[in-house]
Amino acid sequence: MLFDTDVLVWVLRGNKKAADRLDSTPTRYCSAVTYMELLSGVRNKEEQRIMLQFLRDAGFSIVSISEEISHRAMVYMEQFALSAGLELADALIAASAAENNLSICTANDKHYKRIPGLALVRFRP
């Protein structure tokens, strides 16, 4: 399962439901976009160390942005940016999941629900 940034932020903030969801998922992925979003949210070196250690300890595999993911994200943007307000980061995260046949665990399912064939696992904190 590919975890959206919001769920990982909930885990890092100590949300038990988010931690339980993570613990119940044996194979964990996050997009390179999520990795970068998490890094952009840290305020100092200690928070950065904690965040990076969390990803390592939890056994996350980072899904890099390939040519195929880029192309699919461009198609998603063409189809859904105007009609559904899809933004760049969400298009890349959705494409990362789709290209790797992964479901997305997210609390922001409204960002992804218009994309056909994308398996969503809704998280509610």
N, C-alpha and C positions, 0 to 999 in steps of 0.2 A: 504494500500500500504506500502511496505517495502522500506525505503529510504537507498540507498547506501551511504557510507561514503562521497564520493566526493560531492554529492548534499548538504549534511548537512554542509560541509566545505564551499561551495559557499554561503549558507544562512548565516553562521556565519561571513563570510567576507563582508556581505552586498549586495550580488548580488540580484537585484530586481526580475529577472526571477526565481531564485531559491526560493525566498520568496513567490512569486506568486504561484508557483507550490505547495509549502507546504500549503499555505493558501487555495488552492482549493481542498485540500485532507482532508476530515473530520476525517478519521481514519488513524492514523500514527503509523508505527512500524519501529524499527531498530533492527538489530541483536546485540547480546551481543558482537560480533566481532567489529561491527561499534562503539559501545559504547567504547570499549577498544582502538580502533584506534584513536577515538577522544581524549580520555584521554592521549594517548601517544604523541599527537601533541601539548598539552598545554605546555607553557613555565614557568608558575608560578601559584601560588595559585589563583590569581585573574582571570586568564584565565580559570582555572579549575572551579571556582565558576560560571563564566558566561556561560560556556558550559553546566554545570549540570543544571543551572537555565533555560537555553534555552530548554533543553529536557523536563524538568518538565512543563514549561509554555506552550510549544507546544503540550503537551498531548501525548508524545510518550510512547508506550508500548514496552518494551524490550523483544525480543524473545530470551529466554535462549537456550543454546546448549543442546539438549536432546540426548538420545541414538539414536533415529531415525535420527535426524539431523546429528549426527556424522557418522552414517552408510552411509547415502546418500552422504555426503561430501566425504567419502572414495571412494565410487563408482565413483563419479564425477572425483576425482583425478586420479583414475585408467584409466578412459576413456579419459580424456581431458588434463591432465598435460603435457604429451609429445606432443600430436597432436595439442593442441591449446594454450599451455602455461598457463593453468589454475593454479593459485596459491592457497595456503592453505586458506587464508582469503576469497578469492572470492568463493571458493568451499563451505565454511561454510555459507557464506551469501546467496548463491544460494540455498543451502539445507534448510536454515531457511525459505526462501520464499516458496520453493516447498512443504515442509512438512506442511506449514500453509496455503496453497492455496492463496498466496499473489503474486501480481506483484511486480517487482523491478523497482524503479525509479532510473536511473543511467545515468551518462554521459559517463561511460566506458562500453558501451554495447558490445564492442569487447570481454570483459572478459567473458560474459555470453551467447553470441548469439549462440554458438555451443551446448548449453545444451537444449535438446528437451523438449518441454512442458513448458518451463519457460516463463512466460509472462513478457515482458520488456516494460517499459515506458521510452523512450529515452528523456533525458534532454540535452539541448544545452544552455550553459551559454551566 
